Amino acid sequence: MTKPVVSMENISYSYENKDVLHAINFEVPQGAFMGLVGPNGGGKTTLIKLILGLLKPDQGAIHIFDEPVDKMKDRNKIGFVSQKANSFNKGFPATVYEVVSSGLTAKIGYFKFFNKTHKEKILQALDQVGMLEYAYENIGNLSGGQQQRIFIARSLVSDPELIILDEPTVGIDYENVKRFYELLHQLHREQNKTLLLVTHDTGTMTEYATDIVCLNKTLHFHGNPEEYTSLTESDLSKFYGHTVNIVSHHH
């Protein structure tokens, strides 16, 4: 049996004596496209920080690729994409190529020159996200949706096995959100990437995901999209703490 990419066992975390997460248990299977949903303040971003090793749980154990997260040797196995499009400095003086190349820094070290293989990887990553023609464009000139594709390319350049995305569609218009999900779907299906996506877009998420996790300090739901969409509004309202309606988008 294939070992899970992420395993969380009885994870709890508090901040300033307030419970943020309590007794969280779930796994991210290899090859899954998992959507992590829940209300604001429900602990989703905290959970991502715990998986990335940026925070340490008060109790419980996290394993990434069967290694304790704090002892993980090869962090290049994980790619991370955050809410860049909503906060990126438009005046930042860097080309698309330079931004993507920074994703190799952890692998080759600072102040090292890129060889031919590295350069090929950078261009290949841009090609994978359909942005090769913009390689030498200033990234500040691109739209929010285009920028997010660049940040995915940056995460792909080190050839990660797991890509974590924390609400990456914030600030992106509807048409680019559709294209963004189609890109993630392609990475999942054609390149067998394991994806963990934090999102509020539950309607679109259920069209693409293989697994859904609903988090609001505790784990309220873990199952497939069909099971999630069969939940009643009453069930969802209990999970979220307020009235919830799932809106389905048809592409």
Contacts in CASP RR format, 6 or more apart in sequence:
PFRMAT RR
TARGET T0000
AUTHOR 0000-0000-0000
METHOD contacts of the structure
MODEL  1
MTKPVVSMENISYSYENKDVLHAINFEVPQGAFMGLVGPNGGGKTTLIKL
ILGLLKPDQGAIHIFDEPVDKMKDRNKIGFVSQKANSFNKGFPATVYEVV
SSGLTAKIGYFKFFNKTHKEKILQALDQVGMLEYAYENIGNLSGGQQQRI
FIARSLVSDPELIILDEPTVGIDYENVKRFYELLHQLHREQNKTLLLVTH
DTGTMTEYATDIVCLNKTLHFHGNPEEYTSLTESDLSKFYGHTVNIVSHH
H
2 29 0 8 1.000
2 30 0 8 1.000
3 30 0 8 1.000
3 65 0 8 1.000
3 66 0 8 1.000
4 27 0 8 1.000
4 28 0 8 1.000
4 29 0 8 1.000
4 30 0 8 1.000
4 63 0 8 1.000
5 28 0 8 1.000
5 29 0 8 1.000
5 30 0 8 1.000
5 31 0 8 1.000
5 32 0 8 1.000
5 64 0 8 1.000
5 65 0 8 1.000
5 161 0 8 1.000
5 162 0 8 1.000
5 194 0 8 1.000
6 27 0 8 1.000
6 28 0 8 1.000
6 51 0 8 1.000
6 62 0 8 1.000
6 63 0 8 1.000
6 64 0 8 1.000
6 162 0 8 1.000
6 196 0 8 1.000
7 27 0 8 1.000
7 28 0 8 1.000
7 61 0 8 1.000
7 62 0 8 1.000
7 63 0 8 1.000
7 66 0 8 1.000
8 24 0 8 1.000
8 25 0 8 1.000
8 26 0 8 1.000
8 27 0 8 1.000
8 47 0 8 1.000
8 50 0 8 1.000
8 51 0 8 1.000
8 61 0 8 1.000
8 62 0 8 1.000
9 25 0 8 1.000
9 60 0 8 1.000
9 61 0 8 1.000
9 62 0 8 1.000
9 63 0 8 1.000
10 23 0 8 1.000
10 24 0 8 1.000
10 25 0 8 1.000
10 59 0 8 1.000
10 60 0 8 1.000
10 61 0 8 1.000
11 21 0 8 1.000
11 23 0 8 1.000
11 24 0 8 1.000
11 25 0 8 1.000
11 47 0 8 1.000
11 50 0 8 1.000
11 57 0 8 1.000
11 59 0 8 1.000
11 60 0 8 1.000
11 61 0 8 1.000
11 62 0 8 1.000
12 19 0 8 1.000
12 21 0 8 1.000
12 22 0 8 1.000
12 23 0 8 1.000
12 24 0 8 1.000
12 57 0 8 1.000
12 58 0 8 1.000
12 59 0 8 1.000
12 60 0 8 1.000
13 20 0 8 1.000
13 21 0 8 1.000
13 46 0 8 1.000
13 50 0 8 1.000
13 55 0 8 1.000
13 57 0 8 1.000
13 58 0 8 1.000
14 20 0 8 1.000
14 58 0 8 1.000
15 46 0 8 1.000
19 217 0 8 1.000
20 42 0 8 1.000
20 43 0 8 1.000
20 46 0 8 1.000
20 217 0 8 1.000
21 43 0 8 1.000
21 46 0 8 1.000
21 47 0 8 1.000
21 50 0 8 1.000
21 57 0 8 1.000
21 215 0 8 1.000
21 217 0 8 1.000
21 218 0 8 1.000
22 217 0 8 1.000
22 218 0 8 1.000
23 218 0 8 1.000
23 219 0 8 1.000
24 47 0 8 1.000
24 215 0 8 1.000
24 218 0 8 1.000
24 219 0 8 1.000
25 219 0 8 1.000
26 213 0 8 1.000
26 219 0 8 1.000
26 222 0 8 1.000
28 34 0 8 1.000
28 162 0 8 1.000
28 194 0 8 1.000
28 196 0 8 1.000
28 211 0 8 1.000
29 194 0 8 1.000
29 211 0 8 1.000
30 161 0 8 1.000
30 194 0 8 1.000
31 188 0 8 1.000
31 192 0 8 1.000
31 193 0 8 1.000
31 194 0 8 1.000
31 210 0 8 1.000
32 194 0 8 1.000
32 195 0 8 1.000
32 210 0 8 1.000
32 211 0 8 1.000
33 184 0 8 1.000
33 185 0 8 1.000
33 188 0 8 1.000
33 194 0 8 1.000
33 195 0 8 1.000
33 197 0 8 1.000
33 208 0 8 1.000
33 209 0 8 1.000
33 210 0 8 1.000
33 211 0 8 1.000
34 195 0 8 1.000
34 196 0 8 1.000
34 197 0 8 1.000
34 209 0 8 1.000
34 210 0 8 1.000
34 211 0 8 1.000
34 212 0 8 1.000
34 213 0 8 1.000
35 196 0 8 1.000
35 197 0 8 1.000
35 198 0 8 1.000
35 199 0 8 1.000
35 205 0 8 1.000
35 209 0 8 1.000
35 211 0 8 1.000
35 212 0 8 1.000
35 213 0 8 1.000
36 44 0 8 1.000
36 47 0 8 1.000
36 48 0 8 1.000
36 196 0 8 1.000
36 197 0 8 1.000
36 198 0 8 1.000
36 199 0 8 1.000
36 213 0 8 1.000
36 215 0 8 1.000
37 44 0 8 1.000
37 198 0 8 1.000
37 199 0 8 1.000
37 200 0 8 1.000
37 202 0 8 1.000
37 205 0 8 1.000
37 212 0 8 1.000
37 213 0 8 1.000
37 214 0 8 1.000
37 215 0 8 1.000
38 44 0 8 1.000
38 200 0 8 1.000
38 214 0 8 1.000
38 215 0 8 1.000
38 216 0 8 1.000
38 239 0 8 1.000
38 240 0 8 1.000
39 216 0 8 1.000
39 240 0 8 1.000
39 241 0 8 1.000
39 242 0 8 1.000
42 215 0 8 1.000
42 216 0 8 1.000
42 217 0 8 1.000
43 215 0 8 1.000
43 216 0 8 1.000
43 217 0 8 1.000
44 166 0 8 1.000
44 198 0 8 1.000
44 215 0 8 1.000
45 166 0 8 1.000
45 198 0 8 1.000
46 55 0 8 1.000
47 215 0 8 1.000
48 164 0 8 1.000
48 166 0 8 1.000
48 196 0 8 1.000
48 198 0 8 1.000
49 55 0 8 1.000
50 56 0 8 1.000
50 57 0 8 1.000
50 62 0 8 1.000
50 69 0 8 1.000
51 62 0 8 1.000
51 64 0 8 1.000
51 69 0 8 1.000
51 164 0 8 1.000
51 196 0 8 1.000
52 78 0 8 1.000
52 80 0 8 1.000
52 164 0 8 1.000
53 62 0 8 1.000
53 69 0 8 1.000
53 70 0 8 1.000
56 70 0 8 1.000
61 68 0 8 1.000
62 68 0 8 1.000
62 69 0 8 1.000
63 69 0 8 1.000
64 72 0 8 1.000
64 77 0 8 1.000
64 78 0 8 1.000
64 162 0 8 1.000
65 72 0 8 1.000
65 77 0 8 1.000
65 161 0 8 1.000
65 162 0 8 1.000
67 73 0 8 1.000
75 106 0 8 1.000
76 106 0 8 1.000
76 107 0 8 1.000
76 158 0 8 1.000
76 159 0 8 1.000
76 160 0 8 1.000
77 160 0 8 1.000
77 161 0 8 1.000
77 162 0 8 1.000
78 160 0 8 1.000
78 161 0 8 1.000
78 162 0 8 1.000
78 163 0 8 1.000
78 164 0 8 1.000
79 155 0 8 1.000
79 156 0 8 1.000
79 158 0 8 1.000
79 160 0 8 1.000
79 162 0 8 1.000
79 163 0 8 1.000
79 164 0 8 1.000
80 155 0 8 1.000
80 163 0 8 1.000
80 164 0 8 1.000
80 165 0 8 1.000
80 166 0 8 1.000
81 148 0 8 1.000
81 151 0 8 1.000
81 152 0 8 1.000
81 154 0 8 1.000
81 155 0 8 1.000
81 163 0 8 1.000
81 164 0 8 1.000
81 165 0 8 1.000
81 166 0 8 1.000
81 168 0 8 1.000
82 151 0 8 1.000
82 165 0 8 1.000
82 166 0 8 1.000
82 167 0 8 1.000
82 168 0 8 1.000
83 166 0 8 1.000
83 167 0 8 1.000
83 168 0 8 1.000
83 170 0 8 1.000
84 147 0 8 1.000
84 148 0 8 1.000
84 151 0 8 1.000
84 168 0 8 1.000
85 144 0 8 1.000
85 145 0 8 1.000
85 147 0 8 1.000
85 148 0 8 1.000
85 151 0 8 1.000
85 168 0 8 1.000
85 169 0 8 1.000
85 170 0 8 1.000
85 171 0 8 1.000
85 172 0 8 1.000
86 170 0 8 1.000
86 171 0 8 1.000
88 139 0 8 1.000
88 140 0 8 1.000
88 144 0 8 1.000
88 147 0 8 1.000
90 140 0 8 1.000
91 140 0 8 1.000
92 139 0 8 1.000
92 140 0 8 1.000
93 138 0 8 1.000
94 138 0 8 1.000
94 139 0 8 1.000
95 135 0 8 1.000
95 136 0 8 1.000
95 137 0 8 1.000
95 138 0 8 1.000
95 139 0 8 1.000
96 126 0 8 1.000
96 131 0 8 1.000
96 134 0 8 1.000
96 135 0 8 1.000
96 136 0 8 1.000
96 137 0 8 1.000
96 138 0 8 1.000
96 139 0 8 1.000
96 142 0 8 1.000
96 150 0 8 1.000
97 122 0 8 1.000
97 126 0 8 1.000
97 135 0 8 1.000
97 136 0 8 1.000
99 139 0 8 1.000
99 150 0 8 1.000
99 151 0 8 1.000
99 154 0 8 1.000
100 122 0 8 1.000
100 125 0 8 1.000
100 126 0 8 1.000
100 150 0 8 1.000
100 153 0 8 1.000
100 154 0 8 1.000
100 157 0 8 1.000
101 114 0 8 1.000
101 118 0 8 1.000
101 122 0 8 1.000
101 157 0 8 1.000
102 154 0 8 1.000
103 154 0 8 1.000
103 155 0 8 1.000
103 157 0 8 1.000
103 158 0 8 1.000
104 114 0 8 1.000
104 118 0 8 1.000
104 121 0 8 1.000
104 122 0 8 1.000
104 157 0 8 1.000
104 158 0 8 1.000
106 158 0 8 1.000
107 158 0 8 1.000
108 114 0 8 1.000
108 118 0 8 1.000
114 122 0 8 1.000
121 157 0 8 1.000
121 159 0 8 1.000
122 135 0 8 1.000
122 157 0 8 1.000
123 132 0 8 1.000
123 135 0 8 1.000
125 153 0 8 1.000
125 154 0 8 1.000
125 156 0 8 1.000
125 157 0 8 1.000
126 132 0 8 1.000
126 134 0 8 1.000
126 135 0 8 1.000
126 150 0 8 1.000
126 153 0 8 1.000
128 153 0 8 1.000
128 156 0 8 1.000
128 187 0 8 1.000
128 191 0 8 1.000
129 149 0 8 1.000
129 150 0 8 1.000
129 152 0 8 1.000
129 153 0 8 1.000
129 156 0 8 1.000
129 183 0 8 1.000
130 149 0 8 1.000
131 146 0 8 1.000
131 149 0 8 1.000
131 150 0 8 1.000
131 153 0 8 1.000
134 142 0 8 1.000
134 146 0 8 1.000
134 150 0 8 1.000
139 147 0 8 1.000
139 150 0 8 1.000
140 147 0 8 1.000
142 150 0 8 1.000
143 176 0 8 1.000
144 171 0 8 1.000
144 172 0 8 1.000
144 176 0 8 1.000
145 172 0 8 1.000
145 173 0 8 1.000
145 176 0 8 1.000
145 179 0 8 1.000
145 180 0 8 1.000
146 176 0 8 1.000
148 168 0 8 1.000
148 169 0 8 1.000
148 172 0 8 1.000
148 176 0 8 1.000
148 180 0 8 1.000
149 180 0 8 1.000
149 183 0 8 1.000
151 168 0 8 1.000
152 163 0 8 1.000
152 168 0 8 1.000
152 183 0 8 1.000
152 187 0 8 1.000
155 163 0 8 1.000
156 163 0 8 1.000
156 187 0 8 1.000
160 193 0 8 1.000
161 193 0 8 1.000
161 194 0 8 1.000
162 193 0 8 1.000
162 194 0 8 1.000
162 195 0 8 1.000
162 196 0 8 1.000
163 187 0 8 1.000
163 193 0 8 1.000
163 194 0 8 1.000
163 195 0 8 1.000
163 196 0 8 1.000
164 195 0 8 1.000
164 196 0 8 1.000
164 197 0 8 1.000
165 184 0 8 1.000
165 195 0 8 1.000
165 196 0 8 1.000
165 197 0 8 1.000
165 198 0 8 1.000
166 198 0 8 1.000
167 198 0 8 1.000
167 199 0 8 1.000
167 200 0 8 1.000
168 180 0 8 1.000
168 197 0 8 1.000
169 177 0 8 1.000
169 180 0 8 1.000
169 199 0 8 1.000
169 201 0 8 1.000
172 180 0 8 1.000
177 201 0 8 1.000
177 204 0 8 1.000
178 204 0 8 1.000
178 249 0 8 1.000
178 251 0 8 1.000
181 204 0 8 1.000
181 207 0 8 1.000
181 208 0 8 1.000
182 251 0 8 1.000
184 195 0 8 1.000
184 197 0 8 1.000
184 208 0 8 1.000
185 208 0 8 1.000
187 193 0 8 1.000
187 195 0 8 1.000
188 195 0 8 1.000
188 208 0 8 1.000
197 205 0 8 1.000
197 209 0 8 1.000
199 205 0 8 1.000
202 228 0 8 1.000
202 246 0 8 1.000
202 247 0 8 1.000
203 246 0 8 1.000
203 247 0 8 1.000
203 248 0 8 1.000
203 249 0 8 1.000
204 249 0 8 1.000
205 212 0 8 1.000
205 225 0 8 1.000
206 212 0 8 1.000
206 225 0 8 1.000
206 228 0 8 1.000
206 229 0 8 1.000
206 246 0 8 1.000
206 248 0 8 1.000
207 225 0 8 1.000
207 248 0 8 1.000
207 249 0 8 1.000
207 251 0 8 1.000
209 225 0 8 1.000
210 224 0 8 1.000
210 225 0 8 1.000
211 222 0 8 1.000
211 223 0 8 1.000
211 224 0 8 1.000
212 221 0 8 1.000
212 222 0 8 1.000
212 223 0 8 1.000
212 224 0 8 1.000
212 225 0 8 1.000
212 227 0 8 1.000
212 228 0 8 1.000
213 219 0 8 1.000
213 221 0 8 1.000
213 222 0 8 1.000
213 223 0 8 1.000
214 220 0 8 1.000
214 221 0 8 1.000
214 222 0 8 1.000
214 228 0 8 1.000
214 239 0 8 1.000
216 239 0 8 1.000
216 240 0 8 1.000
216 241 0 8 1.000
220 238 0 8 1.000
220 239 0 8 1.000
221 227 0 8 1.000
221 228 0 8 1.000
221 231 0 8 1.000
221 239 0 8 1.000
229 246 0 8 1.000
229 248 0 8 1.000
233 243 0 8 1.000
233 244 0 8 1.000
233 245 0 8 1.000
236 244 0 8 1.000
236 246 0 8 1.000
237 243 0 8 1.000
237 244 0 8 1.000
END
